[in-house]
Amino acid sequence: MPWLTKLSLRTRQWVLHGPYWTFLRFALALPQLREFEMTGLTFCPVILPDETPDLEGGTCAPLTVFRYEAILTRGRRYAIAVEKDVLAVVLEKIHHSVATLALPSEPAPISLMSRLDWPNLRELRLRGMRWPEPRTPLILLFANMPHLRSLVLELRIPDEGEPEAVWPPGLPPDTKFPWPELEQLTVANPHPDDELFAHLPPGLRTLSLRSCPRKCVKEWVWGGDDTLYAVQASGLRGVLERCSATSGLKHLEIEYDADATEPNLLRHLATAFRTLSSLTLYRYRASEETVVCV
């Protein structure tokens, strides 16, 4: 298959198995391959006795798209060590060429990603459980991706955990926003005191502040043991009040638990974001609320 430019591997069953390294190594070495996508499978769940976790001849196609989307409910217990190791091998080969990178957060080699340079990366998507290590704030971890235009952080909160700020208060005053070309931003489970929102670039056009997983997803999907979180209306208003530089915002998505301050949030939306062409709102009312005033 010397002229193959795109390879997509998909399953609708959301299974916990996937292709062996021998196949992946062969596919990634195809000279014309530019896009690799895998959905629902596991990226190399095991290394066989006769396999070695390296690329054949040390070569890998100069991929521009590497999109790996695993089942969101699998959790850290399914983040297999070998999966993280082989992903590291691949990323070390493609970090100069890749423009779109999507990974499940659990096996993603975060420490390695923070050390590599990404001169052509335009889109980064991380989805899954927030990693326990490294504890470095994300604003510093991914400061080596200066040309990002789309950043999607759909990171779940660990059980008994709390939301974490992308840019926590207390960082040195000379800390700078590292993605000046950013146009699309998704931050799941936003922290009300996140300094990120006070430094958004004027070119931002799409902002999504949602829950992950969404509270409206049926409980049986998550097995009943996952933290379902939504920011309070008061906290969300604090986040949006920090977004003073986003006067040109076109698309806004928010998800929140209603509280007594909700009218203030809605009034702020109407006055602060006059250029919106679309507004998506997920609202969870209090259990005692029987009438919703619109």
RAGIVEN-V483637 format. One line per field, one symbol per residue. ss: DSSP state (H for helix, E for strand, C for the rest). psi: psi as a letter, one per 40 degrees, with the letter a starting at -180 (. if undefined). burial: 1 if it has 24 or more other ideal C-beta (glycine too) atoms within 12 Angstrom, else 0. A space follows every 50 residues. Layout:
ss = ???
psi = ???
burial = ???
This chain:
ss = CCCCCEEEEECCCCCCCCCCHHHHHHHHCCCCCCEEEEECCCCCCCCCCC CCCCCHHHCCCCCCEEEEECCHHHCHHHCCHHHHHHHHHHHHHHCCCCCE EEEECCCCCHHHHHHCCCCCCCEEEEEEECCCCCCCCHHHHCCCCCCCCE EEEEEECCCCCCCCCCCCCCCCCCCCCCCCCCCEEEECCCCCCCHHHHCC CCCCCEEEECCCCCCCCCHHHHCCCCCCCCCEHHHHHHHHHCCCCCCCCC EEEEEEECCCCHHHHHHHHHHHCCCCCEEEEEEECCCCCCCCCC
psi = feehehhhhiieegifiaiidddddddeehdehdhhhhheihggeihide ihgiiheeiiigidhhhhhihdedideeghdddddddddddddedddhdh hhiiddehgddddediigdehdhhhhhaihidiiehiddddfeegeehdh hhgghihiheaiihidgiieiieehihegeehdhhhhifihdehedeeei ieehdhhhgiihihdehidddeeeeihhihiidddddddddefdefdehd hhhihihiaeeddddddddddegeehehhhhhhhiidehdhhh.
burial = 00000010100000000111100110111100111111111111100000 00101000011111111111111111011101111111111111101111 11111111110111010101111111111110000011111110101111 11111110000011111000000000111001111111111101111111 10011111111111100000010001111111101111111110010010 11111111000100110110011001001011110000000000
